[in-house]
């Protein structure tokens, strides 16, 4: 499950793995997960060991 914020819906969603569109390894310890909300809008969730925030961030 991924907690993601959709700018177009202006809501947070808890999305299952089936809503993952792509995973991008940007650098060592930095992963971008492309997710699709229930309305079909695409967002990026940043995660990994080198992210300087507590918990996942949606960009």
Secondary structure as UniProt FT lines:
FT   STRAND          2..6
FT   TURN            7..10
FT   STRAND          11..15
FT   HELIX           17..19
FT   STRAND          20..27
FT   TURN            28..29
FT   STRAND          30..36
FT   TURN            38..39
FT   STRAND          42..47
FT   TURN            49..50
FT   STRAND          57..58
//
